[in-house]
Amino acid sequence: MRKAIAFTFGAVLGGVLGGLAALLLAPHSGKELRSAIQQQVNNIQIEIKEAAQKKRAELEEQLELLIEQKKS
């Protein structure tokens, strides 16, 4: 029973100290960090859309070539 209590106490204490360390050592405030994350997400979304558009154009071009070959 003592081992379980000691383990629980250690886990809770470790969680509290870890959270406190994360807050104190964070490079940005919560608002700044959320803003930076949102900007990165937006950049990734833009890159994905551009890559999808480029790939779609390539595939449409290949499809047109296959259709032309089939007609000939």
CHARMM-style PDB file with segment names, atoms N, HN, CA, C and O in Angstrom:
ATOM      1  N   MET     1       0.825  -1.192   0.000  1.00  0.00      PROA
ATOM      2  CA  MET     1       0.000   0.000   0.000  1.00  0.00      PROA
ATOM      3  C   MET     1       0.867   1.254   0.000  1.00  0.00      PROA
ATOM      4  O   MET     1       0.570   2.233  -0.684  1.00  0.00      PROA
ATOM      5  N   ARG     2       1.939   1.205   0.775  1.00  0.00      PROA
ATOM      6  HN  ARG     2       2.181   0.410   1.331  1.00  0.00      PROA
ATOM      7  CA  ARG     2       2.838   2.371   0.844  1.00  0.00      PROA
ATOM      8  C   ARG     2       3.485   2.655  -0.516  1.00  0.00      PROA
ATOM      9  O   ARG     2       3.683   3.808  -0.901  1.00  0.00      PROA
ATOM     10  N   LYS     3       3.804   1.581  -1.226  1.00  0.00      PROA
ATOM     11  HN  LYS     3       3.643   0.645  -0.914  1.00  0.00      PROA
ATOM     12  CA  LYS     3       4.439   1.759  -2.532  1.00  0.00      PROA
ATOM     13  C   LYS     3       3.482   2.461  -3.495  1.00  0.00      PROA
ATOM     14  O   LYS     3       3.903   3.313  -4.277  1.00  0.00      PROA
ATOM     15  N   ALA     4       2.219   2.112  -3.442  1.00  0.00      PROA
ATOM     16  HN  ALA     4       1.877   1.419  -2.806  1.00  0.00      PROA
ATOM     17  CA  ALA     4       1.228   2.737  -4.319  1.00  0.00      PROA
ATOM     18  C   ALA     4       1.057   4.209  -3.978  1.00  0.00      PROA
ATOM     19  O   ALA     4       0.958   5.049  -4.872  1.00  0.00      PROA
ATOM     20  N   ILE     5       1.022   4.523  -2.687  1.00  0.00      PROA
ATOM     21  HN  ILE     5       1.102   3.840  -1.961  1.00  0.00      PROA
ATOM     22  CA  ILE     5       0.892   5.920  -2.265  1.00  0.00      PROA
ATOM     23  C   ILE     5       2.136   6.701  -2.662  1.00  0.00      PROA
ATOM     24  O   ILE     5       2.034   7.829  -3.144  1.00  0.00      PROA
ATOM     25  N   ALA     6       3.309   6.111  -2.462  1.00  0.00      PROA
ATOM     26  HN  ALA     6       3.392   5.195  -2.071  1.00  0.00      PROA
ATOM     27  CA  ALA     6       4.558   6.783  -2.822  1.00  0.00      PROA
ATOM     28  C   ALA     6       4.612   7.009  -4.336  1.00  0.00      PROA
ATOM     29  O   ALA     6       5.027   8.072  -4.799  1.00  0.00      PROA
ATOM     30  N   PHE     7       4.191   6.002  -5.098  1.00  0.00      PROA
ATOM     31  HN  PHE     7       3.854   5.138  -4.723  1.00  0.00      PROA
ATOM     32  CA  PHE     7       4.193   6.145  -6.549  1.00  0.00      PROA
ATOM     33  C   PHE     7       3.236   7.252  -6.987  1.00  0.00      PROA
ATOM     34  O   PHE     7       3.594   8.090  -7.814  1.00  0.00      PROA
ATOM     35  N   THR     8       2.028   7.257  -6.439  1.00  0.00      PROA
ATOM     36  HN  THR     8       1.737   6.576  -5.767  1.00  0.00      PROA
ATOM     37  CA  THR     8       1.031   8.270  -6.784  1.00  0.00      PROA
ATOM     38  C   THR     8       1.536   9.658  -6.429  1.00  0.00      PROA
ATOM     39  O   THR     8       1.403  10.596  -7.216  1.00  0.00      PROA
ATOM     40  N   PHE     9       2.117   9.788  -5.239  1.00  0.00      PROA
ATOM     41  HN  PHE     9       2.225   9.026  -4.600  1.00  0.00      PROA
ATOM     42  CA  PHE     9       2.653  11.084  -4.817  1.00  0.00      PROA
ATOM     43  C   PHE     9       3.771  11.529  -5.768  1.00  0.00      PROA
ATOM     44  O   PHE     9       3.827  12.694  -6.164  1.00  0.00      PROA
ATOM     45  N   GLY    10       4.647  10.608  -6.125  1.00  0.00      PROA
ATOM     46  HN  GLY    10       4.602   9.662  -5.803  1.00  0.00      PROA
ATOM     47  CA  GLY    10       5.743  10.933  -7.040  1.00  0.00      PROA
ATOM     48  C   GLY    10       5.240  11.326  -8.419  1.00  0.00      PROA
ATOM     49  O   GLY    10       5.767  12.249  -9.041  1.00  0.00      PROA
ATOM     50  N   ALA    11       4.218  10.622  -8.895  1.00  0.00      PROA
ATOM     51  HN  ALA    11       3.790   9.873  -8.390  1.00  0.00      PROA
ATOM     52  CA  ALA    11       3.662  10.938 -10.213  1.00  0.00      PROA
ATOM     53  C   ALA    11       3.018  12.321 -10.214  1.00  0.00      PROA
ATOM     54  O   ALA    11       3.213  13.103 -11.145  1.00  0.00      PROA
ATOM     55  N   VAL    12       2.249  12.617  -9.165  1.00  0.00      PROA
ATOM     56  HN  VAL    12       2.091  11.982  -8.409  1.00  0.00      PROA
ATOM     57  CA  VAL    12       1.603  13.932  -9.070  1.00  0.00      PROA
ATOM     58  C   VAL    12       2.650  15.026  -8.938  1.00  0.00      PROA
ATOM     59  O   VAL    12       2.567  16.052  -9.613  1.00  0.00      PROA
ATOM     60  N   LEU    13       3.634  14.812  -8.071  1.00  0.00      PROA
ATOM     61  HN  LEU    13       3.701  13.979  -7.523  1.00  0.00      PROA
ATOM     62  CA  LEU    13       4.694  15.810  -7.878  1.00  0.00      PROA
ATOM     63  C   LEU    13       5.480  16.012  -9.173  1.00  0.00      PROA
ATOM     64  O   LEU    13       5.819  17.144  -9.517  1.00  0.00      PROA
ATOM     65  N   GLY    14       5.771  14.936  -9.887  1.00  0.00      PROA
ATOM     66  HN  GLY    14       5.496  14.017  -9.607  1.00  0.00      PROA
ATOM     67  CA  GLY    14       6.486  15.046 -11.159  1.00  0.00      PROA
ATOM     68  C   GLY    14       5.683  15.808 -12.194  1.00  0.00      PROA
ATOM     69  O   GLY    14       6.233  16.606 -12.953  1.00  0.00      PROA
ATOM     70  N   GLY    15       4.363  15.560 -12.225  1.00  0.00      PROA
ATOM     71  HN  GLY    15       3.916  14.912 -11.609  1.00  0.00      PROA
ATOM     72  CA  GLY    15       3.506  16.282 -13.158  1.00  0.00      PROA
ATOM     73  C   GLY    15       3.457  17.764 -12.857  1.00  0.00      PROA
ATOM     74  O   GLY    15       3.523  18.593 -13.765  1.00  0.00      PROA
ATOM     75  N   VAL    16       3.339  18.099 -11.577  1.00  0.00      PROA
ATOM     76  HN  VAL    16       3.285  17.426 -10.840  1.00  0.00      PROA
ATOM     77  CA  VAL    16       3.298  19.511 -11.178  1.00  0.00      PROA
ATOM     78  C   VAL    16       4.625  20.192 -11.491  1.00  0.00      PROA
ATOM     79  O   VAL    16       4.644  21.287 -12.055  1.00  0.00      PROA
ATOM     80  N   LEU    17       5.725  19.556 -11.132  1.00  0.00      PROA
ATOM     81  HN  LEU    17       5.710  18.667 -10.674  1.00  0.00      PROA
ATOM     82  CA  LEU    17       7.035  20.164 -11.399  1.00  0.00      PROA
ATOM     83  C   LEU    17       7.315  20.261 -12.896  1.00  0.00      PROA
ATOM     84  O   LEU    17       7.897  21.244 -13.354  1.00  0.00      PROA
ATOM     85  N   GLY    18       6.908  19.258 -13.654  1.00  0.00      PROA
ATOM     86  HN  GLY    18       6.435  18.459 -13.282  1.00  0.00      PROA
ATOM     87  CA  GLY    18       7.094  19.304 -15.109  1.00  0.00      PROA
ATOM     88  C   GLY    18       6.284  20.427 -15.738  1.00  0.00      PROA
ATOM     89  O   GLY    18       6.777  21.141 -16.611  1.00  0.00      PROA
ATOM     90  N   GLY    19       5.041  20.584 -15.293  1.00  0.00      PROA
ATOM     91  HN  GLY    19       4.641  20.004 -14.583  1.00  0.00      PROA
ATOM     92  CA  GLY    19       4.207  21.672 -15.803  1.00  0.00      PROA
ATOM     93  C   GLY    19       4.770  23.026 -15.447  1.00  0.00      PROA
ATOM     94  O   GLY    19       4.783  23.938 -16.274  1.00  0.00      PROA
ATOM     95  N   LEU    20       5.238  23.163 -14.215  1.00  0.00      PROA
ATOM     96  HN  LEU    20       5.228  22.422 -13.544  1.00  0.00      PROA
ATOM     97  CA  LEU    20       5.842  24.422 -13.770  1.00  0.00      PROA
ATOM     98  C   LEU    20       7.097  24.734 -14.585  1.00  0.00      PROA
ATOM     99  O   LEU    20       7.303  25.874 -15.001  1.00  0.00      PROA
ATOM    100  N   ALA    21       7.925  23.732 -14.807  1.00  0.00      PROA
ATOM    101  HN  ALA    21       7.758  22.806 -14.469  1.00  0.00      PROA
ATOM    102  CA  ALA    21       9.143  23.939 -15.604  1.00  0.00      PROA
ATOM    103  C   ALA    21       8.784  24.345 -17.032  1.00  0.00      PROA
ATOM    104  O   ALA    21       9.426  25.220 -17.611  1.00  0.00      PROA
ATOM    105  N   ALA    22       7.759  23.710 -17.597  1.00  0.00      PROA
ATOM    106  HN  ALA    22       7.237  22.999 -17.126  1.00  0.00      PROA
ATOM    107  CA  ALA    22       7.346  24.056 -18.960  1.00  0.00      PROA
ATOM    108  C   ALA    22       6.874  25.503 -19.029  1.00  0.00      PROA
ATOM    109  O   ALA    22       7.199  26.215 -19.979  1.00  0.00      PROA
ATOM    110  N   LEU    23       6.116  25.942 -18.037  1.00  0.00      PROA
ATOM    111  HN  LEU    23       5.852  25.364 -17.264  1.00  0.00      PROA
ATOM    112  CA  LEU    23       5.639  27.328 -18.029  1.00  0.00      PROA
ATOM    113  C   LEU    23       6.788  28.321 -17.886  1.00  0.00      PROA
ATOM    114  O   LEU    23       6.815  29.355 -18.554  1.00  0.00      PROA
ATOM    115  N   LEU    24       7.730  27.997 -17.012  1.00  0.00      PROA
ATOM    116  HN  LEU    24       7.708  27.158 -16.470  1.00  0.00      PROA
ATOM    117  CA  LEU    24       8.834  28.926 -16.764  1.00  0.00      PROA
ATOM    118  C   LEU    24       9.847  28.950 -17.894  1.00  0.00      PROA
ATOM    119  O   LEU    24      10.479  29.978 -18.134  1.00  0.00      PROA
ATOM    120  N   LEU    25      10.007  27.851 -18.581  1.00  0.00      PROA
ATOM    121  HN  LEU    25       9.493  27.016 -18.386  1.00  0.00      PROA
ATOM    122  CA  LEU    25      11.030  27.760 -19.621  1.00  0.00      PROA
ATOM    123  C   LEU    25      10.482  27.949 -21.033  1.00  0.00      PROA
ATOM    124  O   LEU    25      11.236  27.872 -22.003  1.00  0.00      PROA
ATOM    125  N   ALA    26       9.196  28.192 -21.157  1.00  0.00      PROA
ATOM    126  HN  ALA    26       8.583  28.254 -20.370  1.00  0.00      PROA
ATOM    127  CA  ALA    26       8.597  28.381 -22.478  1.00  0.00      PROA
ATOM    128  C   ALA    26       9.179  29.626 -23.136  1.00  0.00      PROA
ATOM    129  O   ALA    26       9.296  30.668 -22.491  1.00  0.00      PROA
ATOM    130  N   PRO    27       9.547  29.530 -24.420  1.00  0.00      PROA
ATOM    131  CA  PRO    27      10.157  30.665 -25.099  1.00  0.00      PROA
ATOM    132  C   PRO    27       9.165  31.787 -25.427  1.00  0.00      PROA
ATOM    133  O   PRO    27       9.581  32.923 -25.655  1.00  0.00      PROA
ATOM    134  N   HSD    28       7.874  31.491 -25.453  1.00  0.00      PROA
ATOM    135  HN  HSD    28       7.536  30.568 -25.268  1.00  0.00      PROA
ATOM    136  CA  HSD    28       6.865  32.485 -25.810  1.00  0.00      PROA
ATOM    137  C   HSD    28       5.687  32.379 -24.857  1.00  0.00      PROA
ATOM    138  O   HSD    28       5.493  31.363 -24.189  1.00  0.00      PROA
ATOM    139  N   SER    29       4.918  33.436 -24.811  1.00  0.00      PROA
ATOM    140  HN  SER    29       5.076  34.261 -25.354  1.00  0.00      PROA
ATOM    141  CA  SER    29       3.683  33.377 -24.037  1.00  0.00      PROA
ATOM    142  C   SER    29       2.692  32.492 -24.782  1.00  0.00      PROA
ATOM    143  O   SER    29       2.905  32.160 -25.948  1.00  0.00      PROA
ATOM    144  N   GLY    30       1.621  32.116 -24.116  1.00  0.00      PROA
ATOM    145  HN  GLY    30       1.448  32.386 -23.169  1.00  0.00      PROA
ATOM    146  CA  GLY    30       0.615  31.257 -24.737  1.00  0.00      PROA
ATOM    147  C   GLY    30       0.026  31.886 -25.983  1.00  0.00      PROA
ATOM    148  O   GLY    30      -0.167  31.210 -26.993  1.00  0.00      PROA
ATOM    149  N   LYS    31      -0.263  33.185 -25.917  1.00  0.00      PROA
ATOM    150  HN  LYS    31      -0.107  33.735 -25.096  1.00  0.00      PROA
ATOM    151  CA  LYS    31      -0.861  33.876 -27.061  1.00  0.00      PROA
ATOM    152  C   LYS    31       0.112  33.908 -28.241  1.00  0.00      PROA
ATOM    153  O   LYS    31      -0.282  33.675 -29.384  1.00  0.00      PROA
ATOM    154  N   GLU    32       1.379  34.196 -27.960  1.00  0.00      PROA
ATOM    155  HN  GLU    32       1.700  34.385 -27.032  1.00  0.00      PROA
ATOM    156  CA  GLU    32       2.389  34.235 -29.025  1.00  0.00      PROA
ATOM    157  C   GLU    32       2.589  32.842 -29.629  1.00  0.00      PROA
ATOM    158  O   GLU    32       2.716  32.693 -30.844  1.00  0.00      PROA
ATOM    159  N   LEU    33       2.613  31.837 -28.768  1.00  0.00      PROA
ATOM    160  HN  LEU    33       2.510  31.958 -27.781  1.00  0.00      PROA
ATOM    161  CA  LEU    33       2.812  30.473 -29.238  1.00  0.00      PROA
ATOM    162  C   LEU    33       1.648  30.014 -30.106  1.00  0.00      PROA
ATOM    163  O   LEU    33       1.864  29.399 -31.150  1.00  0.00      PROA
ATOM    164  N   ARG    34       0.415  30.306 -29.689  1.00  0.00      PROA
ATOM    165  HN  ARG    34       0.240  30.806 -28.841  1.00  0.00      PROA
ATOM    166  CA  ARG    34      -0.751  29.944 -30.503  1.00  0.00      PROA
ATOM    167  C   ARG    34      -0.717  30.653 -31.840  1.00  0.00      PROA
ATOM    168  O   ARG    34      -1.076  30.075 -32.865  1.00  0.00      PROA
ATOM    169  N   SER    35      -0.287  31.902 -31.832  1.00  0.00      PROA
ATOM    170  HN  SER    35       0.005  32.371 -30.999  1.00  0.00      PROA
ATOM    171  CA  SER    35      -0.201  32.664 -33.075  1.00  0.00      PROA
ATOM    172  C   SER    35       0.851  32.062 -34.010  1.00  0.00      PROA
ATOM    173  O   SER    35       0.623  31.940 -35.213  1.00  0.00      PROA
ATOM    174  N   ALA    36       1.988  31.691 -33.454  1.00  0.00      PROA
ATOM    175  HN  ALA    36       2.173  31.790 -32.476  1.00  0.00      PROA
ATOM    176  CA  ALA    36       3.057  31.094 -34.262  1.00  0.00      PROA
ATOM    177  C   ALA    36       2.612  29.749 -34.826  1.00  0.00      PROA
ATOM    178  O   ALA    36       2.879  29.439 -35.987  1.00  0.00      PROA
ATOM    179  N   ILE    37       1.933  28.953 -34.006  1.00  0.00      PROA
ATOM    180  HN  ILE    37       1.716  29.205 -33.063  1.00  0.00      PROA
ATOM    181  CA  ILE    37       1.442  27.654 -34.472  1.00  0.00      PROA
ATOM    182  C   ILE    37       0.415  27.849 -35.579  1.00  0.00      PROA
ATOM    183  O   ILE    37       0.447  27.140 -36.585  1.00  0.00      PROA
ATOM    184  N   GLN    38      -0.486  28.793 -35.406  1.00  0.00      PROA
ATOM    185  HN  GLN    38      -0.512  29.368 -34.588  1.00  0.00      PROA
ATOM    186  CA  GLN    38      -1.510  29.050 -36.419  1.00  0.00      PROA
ATOM    187  C   GLN    38      -0.871  29.494 -37.732  1.00  0.00      PROA
ATOM    188  O   GLN    38      -1.323  29.096 -38.806  1.00  0.00      PROA
ATOM    189  N   GLN    39       0.168  30.308 -37.655  1.00  0.00      PROA
ATOM    190  HN  GLN    39       0.535  30.631 -36.783  1.00  0.00      PROA
ATOM    191  CA  GLN    39       0.859  30.758 -38.867  1.00  0.00      PROA
ATOM    192  C   GLN    39       1.511  29.576 -39.580  1.00  0.00      PROA
ATOM    193  O   GLN    39       1.461  29.480 -40.807  1.00  0.00      PROA
ATOM    194  N   GLN    40       2.123  28.676 -38.806  1.00  0.00      PROA
ATOM    195  HN  GLN    40       2.163  28.754 -37.810  1.00  0.00      PROA
ATOM    196  CA  GLN    40       2.739  27.493 -39.405  1.00  0.00      PROA
ATOM    197  C   GLN    40       1.684  26.601 -40.057  1.00  0.00      PROA
ATOM    198  O   GLN    40       1.903  26.067 -41.144  1.00  0.00      PROA
ATOM    199  N   VAL    41       0.548  26.444 -39.396  1.00  0.00      PROA
ATOM    200  HN  VAL    41       0.370  26.877 -38.513  1.00  0.00      PROA
ATOM    201  CA  VAL    41      -0.538  25.641 -39.960  1.00  0.00      PROA
ATOM    202  C   VAL    41      -1.016  26.265 -41.269  1.00  0.00      PROA
ATOM    203  O   VAL    41      -1.237  25.557 -42.251  1.00  0.00      PROA
ATOM    204  N   ASN    42      -1.173  27.581 -41.282  1.00  0.00      PROA
ATOM    205  HN  ASN    42      -0.993  28.155 -40.483  1.00  0.00      PROA
ATOM    206  CA  ASN    42      -1.595  28.276 -42.504  1.00  0.00      PROA
ATOM    207  C   ASN    42      -0.586  28.076 -43.624  1.00  0.00      PROA
ATOM    208  O   ASN    42      -0.966  27.839 -44.770  1.00  0.00      PROA
ATOM    209  N   ASN    43       0.709  28.172 -43.293  1.00  0.00      PROA
ATOM    210  HN  ASN    43       1.018  28.365 -42.362  1.00  0.00      PROA
ATOM    211  CA  ASN    43       1.754  27.978 -44.307  1.00  0.00      PROA
ATOM    212  C   ASN    43       1.707  26.561 -44.874  1.00  0.00      PROA
ATOM    213  O   ASN    43       1.839  26.366 -46.083  1.00  0.00      PROA
ATOM    214  N   ILE    44       1.518  25.579 -44.002  1.00  0.00      PROA
ATOM    215  HN  ILE    44       1.411  25.737 -43.021  1.00  0.00      PROA
ATOM    216  CA  ILE    44       1.452  24.194 -44.450  1.00  0.00      PROA
ATOM    217  C   ILE    44       0.230  23.981 -45.336  1.00  0.00      PROA
ATOM    218  O   ILE    44       0.315  23.293 -46.353  1.00  0.00      PROA
ATOM    219  N   GLN    45      -0.906  24.568 -44.958  1.00  0.00      PROA
ATOM    220  HN  GLN    45      -0.975  25.128 -44.132  1.00  0.00      PROA
ATOM    221  CA  GLN    45      -2.117  24.440 -45.779  1.00  0.00      PROA
ATOM    222  C   GLN    45      -1.899  25.039 -47.157  1.00  0.00      PROA
ATOM    223  O   GLN    45      -2.325  24.460 -48.157  1.00  0.00      PROA
ATOM    224  N   ILE    46      -1.247  26.179 -47.226  1.00  0.00      PROA
ATOM    225  HN  ILE    46      -0.900  26.649 -46.414  1.00  0.00      PROA
ATOM    226  CA  ILE    46      -0.971  26.816 -48.516  1.00  0.00      PROA
ATOM    227  C   ILE    46      -0.065  25.926 -49.356  1.00  0.00      PROA
ATOM    228  O   ILE    46      -0.306  25.745 -50.550  1.00  0.00      PROA
ATOM    229  N   GLU    47       0.979  25.367 -48.741  1.00  0.00      PROA
ATOM    230  HN  GLU    47       1.175  25.513 -47.772  1.00  0.00      PROA
ATOM    231  CA  GLU    47       1.893  24.494 -49.470  1.00  0.00      PROA
ATOM    232  C   GLU    47       1.174  23.250 -49.988  1.00  0.00      PROA
ATOM    233  O   GLU    47       1.414  22.814 -51.114  1.00  0.00      PROA
ATOM    234  N   ILE    48       0.304  22.687 -49.176  1.00  0.00      PROA
ATOM    235  HN  ILE    48       0.109  23.041 -48.261  1.00  0.00      PROA
ATOM    236  CA  ILE    48      -0.436  21.497 -49.591  1.00  0.00      PROA
ATOM    237  C   ILE    48      -1.353  21.825 -50.765  1.00  0.00      PROA
ATOM    238  O   ILE    48      -1.432  21.059 -51.726  1.00  0.00      PROA
ATOM    239  N   LYS    49      -2.047  22.961 -50.691  1.00  0.00      PROA
ATOM    240  HN  LYS    49      -1.984  23.583 -49.911  1.00  0.00      PROA
ATOM    241  CA  LYS    49      -2.938  23.348 -51.783  1.00  0.00      PROA
ATOM    242  C   LYS    49      -2.158  23.572 -53.074  1.00  0.00      PROA
ATOM    243  O   LYS    49      -2.593  23.161 -54.150  1.00  0.00      PROA
ATOM    244  N   GLU    50      -1.003  24.227 -52.959  1.00  0.00      PROA
ATOM    245  HN  GLU    50      -0.651  24.561 -52.085  1.00  0.00      PROA
ATOM    246  CA  GLU    50      -0.191  24.471 -54.153  1.00  0.00      PROA
ATOM    247  C   GLU    50       0.312  23.157 -54.750  1.00  0.00      PROA
ATOM    248  O   GLU    50       0.299  22.974 -55.967  1.00  0.00      PROA
ATOM    249  N   ALA    51       0.754  22.246 -53.886  1.00  0.00      PROA
ATOM    250  HN  ALA    51       0.765  22.395 -52.897  1.00  0.00      PROA
ATOM    251  CA  ALA    51       1.242  20.953 -54.373  1.00  0.00      PROA
ATOM    252  C   ALA    51       0.114  20.167 -55.026  1.00  0.00      PROA
ATOM    253  O   ALA    51       0.322  19.516 -56.049  1.00  0.00      PROA
ATOM    254  N   ALA    52      -1.074  20.225 -54.443  1.00  0.00      PROA
ATOM    255  HN  ALA    52      -1.243  20.754 -53.611  1.00  0.00      PROA
ATOM    256  CA  ALA    52      -2.225  19.515 -55.012  1.00  0.00      PROA
ATOM    257  C   ALA    52      -2.597  20.094 -56.367  1.00  0.00      PROA
ATOM    258  O   ALA    52      -2.899  19.346 -57.296  1.00  0.00      PROA
ATOM    259  N   GLN    53      -2.579  21.423 -56.491  1.00  0.00      PROA
ATOM    260  HN  GLN    53      -2.333  22.030 -55.736  1.00  0.00      PROA
ATOM    261  CA  GLN    53      -2.898  22.058 -57.772  1.00  0.00      PROA
ATOM    262  C   GLN    53      -1.874  21.682 -58.834  1.00  0.00      PROA
ATOM    263  O   GLN    53      -2.224  21.423 -59.985  1.00  0.00      PROA
ATOM    264  N   LYS    54      -0.607  21.656 -58.436  1.00  0.00      PROA
ATOM    265  HN  LYS    54      -0.323  21.867 -57.500  1.00  0.00      PROA
ATOM    266  CA  LYS    54       0.451  21.301 -59.383  1.00  0.00      PROA
ATOM    267  C   LYS    54       0.293  19.849 -59.836  1.00  0.00      PROA
ATOM    268  O   LYS    54       0.395  19.547 -61.025  1.00  0.00      PROA
ATOM    269  N   LYS    55       0.046  18.967 -58.887  1.00  0.00      PROA
ATOM    270  HN  LYS    55      -0.037  19.213 -57.921  1.00  0.00      PROA
ATOM    271  CA  LYS    55      -0.107  17.552 -59.236  1.00  0.00      PROA
ATOM    272  C   LYS    55      -1.342  17.339 -60.104  1.00  0.00      PROA
ATOM    273  O   LYS    55      -1.315  16.541 -61.041  1.00  0.00      PROA
ATOM    274  N   ARG    56      -2.423  18.050 -59.795  1.00  0.00      PROA
ATOM    275  HN  ARG    56      -2.445  18.698 -59.034  1.00  0.00      PROA
ATOM    276  CA  ARG    56      -3.643  17.925 -60.603  1.00  0.00      PROA
ATOM    277  C   ARG    56      -3.377  18.360 -62.042  1.00  0.00      PROA
ATOM    278  O   ARG    56      -3.826  17.711 -62.986  1.00  0.00      PROA
ATOM    279  N   ALA    57      -2.643  19.465 -62.203  1.00  0.00      PROA
ATOM    280  HN  ALA    57      -2.278  19.992 -61.436  1.00  0.00      PROA
ATOM    281  CA  ALA    57      -2.328  19.952 -63.545  1.00  0.00      PROA
ATOM    282  C   ALA    57      -1.496  18.913 -64.304  1.00  0.00      PROA
ATOM    283  O   ALA    57      -1.718  18.670 -65.490  1.00  0.00      PROA
ATOM    284  N   GLU    58      -0.526  18.301 -63.593  1.00  0.00      PROA
ATOM    285  HN  GLU    58      -0.346  18.498 -62.629  1.00  0.00      PROA
ATOM    286  CA  GLU    58       0.290  17.272 -64.237  1.00  0.00      PROA
ATOM    287  C   GLU    58      -0.560  16.077 -64.659  1.00  0.00      PROA
ATOM    288  O   GLU    58      -0.412  15.559 -65.766  1.00  0.00      PROA
ATOM    289  N   LEU    59      -1.450  15.646 -63.768  1.00  0.00      PROA
ATOM    290  HN  LEU    59      -1.570  16.067 -62.869  1.00  0.00      PROA
ATOM    291  CA  LEU    59      -2.290  14.492 -64.079  1.00  0.00      PROA
ATOM    292  C   LEU    59      -3.264  14.793 -65.212  1.00  0.00      PROA
ATOM    293  O   LEU    59      -3.515  13.930 -66.053  1.00  0.00      PROA
ATOM    294  N   GLU    60      -3.812  16.001 -65.246  1.00  0.00      PROA
ATOM    295  HN  GLU    60      -3.608  16.702 -64.562  1.00  0.00      PROA
ATOM    296  CA  GLU    60      -4.716  16.376 -66.333  1.00  0.00      PROA
ATOM    297  C   GLU    60      -3.977  16.392 -67.663  1.00  0.00      PROA
ATOM    298  O   GLU    60      -4.519  15.993 -68.693  1.00  0.00      PROA
ATOM    299  N   GLU    61      -2.729  16.860 -67.627  1.00  0.00      PROA
ATOM    300  HN  GLU    61      -2.288  17.185 -66.790  1.00  0.00      PROA
ATOM    301  CA  GLU    61      -1.914  16.881 -68.841  1.00  0.00      PROA
ATOM    302  C   GLU    61      -1.642  15.456 -69.323  1.00  0.00      PROA
ATOM    303  O   GLU    61      -1.728  15.174 -70.518  1.00  0.00      PROA
ATOM    304  N   GLN    62      -1.313  14.561 -68.392  1.00  0.00      PROA
ATOM    305  HN  GLN    62      -1.243  14.790 -67.421  1.00  0.00      PROA
ATOM    306  CA  GLN    62      -1.082  13.165 -68.758  1.00  0.00      PROA
ATOM    307  C   GLN    62      -2.354  12.523 -69.304  1.00  0.00      PROA
ATOM    308  O   GLN    62      -2.301  11.741 -70.253  1.00  0.00      PROA
ATOM    309  N   LEU    63      -3.486  12.853 -68.709  1.00  0.00      PROA
ATOM    310  HN  LEU    63      -3.529  13.489 -67.939  1.00  0.00      PROA
ATOM    311  CA  LEU    63      -4.761  12.307 -69.174  1.00  0.00      PROA
ATOM    312  C   LEU    63      -5.053  12.771 -70.597  1.00  0.00      PROA
ATOM    313  O   LEU    63      -5.496  11.982 -71.432  1.00  0.00      PROA
ATOM    314  N   GLU    64      -4.809  14.029 -70.867  1.00  0.00      PROA
ATOM    315  HN  GLU    64      -4.449  14.670 -70.189  1.00  0.00      PROA
ATOM    316  CA  GLU    64      -5.031  14.553 -72.216  1.00  0.00      PROA
ATOM    317  C   GLU    64      -4.140  13.830 -73.231  1.00  0.00      PROA
ATOM    318  O   GLU    64      -4.587  13.511 -74.333  1.00  0.00      PROA
ATOM    319  N   LEU    65      -2.888  13.573 -72.864  1.00  0.00      PROA
ATOM    320  HN  LEU    65      -2.525  13.832 -71.969  1.00  0.00      PROA
ATOM    321  CA  LEU    65      -1.979  12.861 -73.758  1.00  0.00      PROA
ATOM    322  C   LEU    65      -2.474  11.435 -74.006  1.00  0.00      PROA
ATOM    323  O   LEU    65      -2.412  10.949 -75.135  1.00  0.00      PROA
ATOM    324  N   LEU    66      -2.959  10.767 -72.973  1.00  0.00      PROA
ATOM    325  HN  LEU    66      -3.010  11.161 -72.055  1.00  0.00      PROA
ATOM    326  CA  LEU    66      -3.479   9.412 -73.136  1.00  0.00      PROA
ATOM    327  C   LEU    66      -4.731   9.398 -74.014  1.00  0.00      PROA
ATOM    328  O   LEU    66      -4.906   8.495 -74.832  1.00  0.00      PROA
ATOM    329  N   ILE    67      -5.588  10.383 -73.848  1.00  0.00      PROA
ATOM    330  HN  ILE    67      -5.445  11.116 -73.183  1.00  0.00      PROA
ATOM    331  CA  ILE    67      -6.800  10.467 -74.662  1.00  0.00      PROA
ATOM    332  C   ILE    67      -6.428  10.695 -76.119  1.00  0.00      PROA
ATOM    333  O   ILE    67      -7.017  10.079 -77.007  1.00  0.00      PROA
ATOM    334  N   GLU    68      -5.460  11.570 -76.380  1.00  0.00      PROA
ATOM    335  HN  GLU    68      -4.982  12.071 -75.658  1.00  0.00      PROA
ATOM    336  CA  GLU    68      -5.013  11.842 -77.742  1.00  0.00      PROA
ATOM    337  C   GLU    68      -4.391  10.606 -78.360  1.00  0.00      PROA
ATOM    338  O   GLU    68      -4.605  10.325 -79.540  1.00  0.00      PROA
ATOM    339  N   GLN    69      -3.610   9.852 -77.560  1.00  0.00      PROA
ATOM    340  HN  GLN    69      -3.437  10.080 -76.602  1.00  0.00      PROA
ATOM    341  CA  GLN    69      -2.985   8.634 -78.073  1.00  0.00      PROA
ATOM    342  C   GLN    69      -4.039   7.573 -78.423  1.00  0.00      PROA
ATOM    343  O   GLN    69      -3.913   6.846 -79.409  1.00  0.00      PROA
ATOM    344  N   LYS    70      -5.059   7.513 -77.600  1.00  0.00      PROA
ATOM    345  HN  LYS    70      -5.161   8.103 -76.800  1.00  0.00      PROA
ATOM    346  CA  LYS    70      -6.112   6.523 -77.837  1.00  0.00      PROA
ATOM    347  C   LYS    70      -6.901   6.856 -79.111  1.00  0.00      PROA
ATOM    348  O   LYS    70      -7.319   5.958 -79.842  1.00  0.00      PROA
ATOM    349  N   LYS    71      -7.100   8.149 -79.366  1.00  0.00      PROA
ATOM    350  HN  LYS    71      -6.761   8.879 -78.772  1.00  0.00      PROA
ATOM    351  CA  LYS    71      -7.833   8.590 -80.568  1.00  0.00      PROA
ATOM    352  C   LYS    71      -7.034   8.289 -81.826  1.00  0.00      PROA
ATOM    353  O   LYS    71      -7.618   8.034 -82.880  1.00  0.00      PROA
ATOM    354  N   SER    72      -5.716   8.315 -81.735  1.00  0.00      PROA
ATOM    355  HN  SER    72      -5.242   8.522 -80.879  1.00  0.00      PROA
ATOM    356  CA  SER    72      -4.900   8.096 -82.926  1.00  0.00      PROA
ATOM    357  C   SER    72      -4.757   6.648 -83.289  1.00  0.00      PROA
ATOM    358  OT1 SER    72      -4.094   6.321 -84.274  1.00  0.00      PROA
TER     359      SER     72
END
